[in-house]
Amino acid sequence: MAKYAFEMPLAAALPIVGTDALFPVRRVYCIGRNYAAHALEMGQDSDREPPFFFQKNPNNLDASGVFPYPSQSSDVHHEIEMAVMLKSGGSNIPVAEAMAHVFGYGVALDMTCRDLQARMKKMGRPWEIGKAFEHSAPITQVYPASMVGHPDQGRVELKVNGDIRQEGNLNQMIWKVPEMISYLSEYFELAPGDVILTGTPAGVGPVEVGDVMEATIEGMGKLVVTVV
């Protein structure tokens, strides 16, 4: 029997509310500009154009409550997002069947090195250096759909040091959760353990060392993260 050439770190996993079980993470897909107001603040058209996605790494998801400020950036922004966790997958999933693949949800932050992202955009290169850096996705525990249902509306809010920076509602998403799952499955074979970050409302902005971010999505508790 073949053996691995060396030992690998354990796969990323997230705690599940109400149980001692863990949700194993396979891939992390992030949709861009999925709230019209955020698209406009980023200088883009708010029309319902075909969605686009990029990926973070599974171990970028971090439930520790601490965000280490990356040394290669001087302009790191917060982006609050609802996370969707899949329990099953497949290819070419119809919209009408998409929600049957959802295990649960969470509150996440898509932390972004805006200066590095802008540099890559200008050079026509991928964004990963500004999006998929270490600890770039602080996240809550997983809330099973059996506990919270399948939320398609609810207040989305992010505070920094007690001041509201971002606010919106899940019903403002341009592409809804079943549409995102269906569209992704046309290009990727989705599988259990896949996580989708569903986009952010307007109000993104910078953080500094010492800041405390409080991210809430109605019905899913609160994510509190300290920048260190």
N, C-alpha and C positions, 0 to 999 in steps of 0.2 A: 504493500500500500504506500502510495506516494506521501511524502511529508513536506510541510512548508519549509522553505529555506531559512526562515527566521520567524519569530513570534510577532504578531500584529496586535495593536491595541484593540480592546473590545469595541464592538460597533456602538455607535451613539444610541442612546435610549432615553426616554422621558418618563417621569413618574405619572401615574394615572390617578386622578382624584378618587378617593374612596376605596383604594385597593393598594396592596403592596406589589402589584404587577407593574411591569414597565412596557412602554410602547417603543418597539425597535424602529429606528429611523433608517430608511433605505436611501431616499433621495429627497432633495428640497427644491421645489419649483417656486419661483416668484414671478407674479404677474406685474407688469409695469403699467403705470398711468391708468389705473382702473377706477379712479374717481375723477369726474370732469373738472372739478375745481383744482385738484392737484395737477392735472394735465396742463391747465391754463397757467398755474403758477410756475410750472417748469418750462413754459414757453412753447407748449405743444397744442395741437388741435384737440378739442374736447369731443369731437364727433366719435361715433361708435365704429372705429376702424377695427380690423382684425386684431385680436390680442397678441401680445408678444411676451415671452417668458425668458428669464435667465435662471441659472441655478446657483444656490449656495451649496456648501459641503455639509453632509449630515452632522459632523461634529462642530459646525458653526452654531448650532442650536445650543443654548446655554441657559439652564434653569437655576443658576447659582445666585442670581440677584446682584451680580457685580459685572460691570462692563469696563475692562481695561482700555483706556484711550490709546489707539494705535499710534506708534511713534512716527510713522511715515506720513501722517496727515496732520493738518492744522485746521481742518474744517469738517468735523464729523457731525452729521445730522441724524436726528431721530425720525423714524417713520413707523407709526403704529399700524398694525395689521392683524386681521383675524387669520389664524392658522387652521387649516383643514387637514385632518389626519385620515388616511385611507386604510381600510382593513382588507380590501381586495382590489383588483384592477382588471386590466385587459386592454385590448386595442379596439378602436372605433366604437367606443361606448356611446349609445344613444343618450341624448339629454334626458329623456324620460326615465332612464334606468340608472342615471349617474349617482343619485343620492343613496342608493342601496350599497354603494362601495365605501361610504363614509363611516369611520369609527367614532370620530369625535372632533373637538375643536379646542383652540387655545388662544391666548392673547400673546402676540409677539411684537418685537421691534426689529425692523429691517434697518439696522444701523448702516450708514452710508458715508464713506469718505468722499464728500462732494468734490473736493479739489482734485482727487485722483480720478474720479468718475468723469469730471469735465475734461481733464487732460486726455483720457482715453477716447472720449467722444470726438474731440478735436482731431485726434490722430486716426480716427476710424477704426479703433481697436476695441476688443471686448472689454466689458466693465468689471470683470472679476476682481481686479486689484482693488477696486473701490467698494465692492459689494460682498465678496466671499472671503474676507480676512478673518483672522481668529476672533472668536467670541462675537461675531457680527450679528447674531440673532438671539438676543435674550428672549426667553419664553416662559410661560407659566407651565404648570402641570397640564395634562390632557384632561379635558372634560368630555366624558363619553356622551354620545348622542342620546343614549338611554337616560341620561340625567338632564341634559339641557335642550333636547330636541334638535331641530335643524334651523338655527336662527337665520332669518332673511331680513330682519330689521332689528334695530336696537342701537342705542347711543354708543358712539366710539369717541373716546376722549383721552388725551395725553396731557399731563401736567408736568412742568419742570419747576422744581422748588416751589410747588404750590400754585403756580400760575398756569392757566390753560393755554396751551400752544396749539393743539389740534383738536378739532371736534367735528363730528359728522354722524352719519347713520349708515348701517349696513345696507339699507335699501337704496343708497346712492351709488352702489357699485354698478359700473357700466356693464360688466360681464358678471353674471350671477354664478354661484358655486357650481350648479350642474352644467352650465355652459362651459366653465373653465375645465372641468373634468373631461367633458366630451371632447373639447378642442384639443387638450393636451394628448388625449388618447389616440388622436389621429396621427401624431408625430412620434410619440413614445409609448412603449408598452408599460402601462401603469401597473403597480404591484403593491401588496401589503407593505406598510411602512413608509409609503410616500407621503410627503407633507407639501401642502400648497399654501404659500403666503399670498393673500388675496388683494393686496394693494392698500394704499394709504389715502386718507382724506387730506385736504389742504392744511397748511400751517407748519410744514416741515421746517426745521431750523436747527441751529448749532447747539452743541452741548460742550461743557467744560469739565475738567476734573473737579470733583466735589459736588456736582449737580446730582439731584435725586429725581429720577423720572418715575411717574406713576401712570401706568397705562391701564385703562379699563374698557371693557366691552360689556354692555348690559347682559346680565345673566351668566357671566363667566369670571367673576371675581376681578382681582387686581394684580397687575405685575408691577413690582417696585424694584427699581434697578438703580444702583449707585455707580456713578462714573468715577473710576480710580486711575 
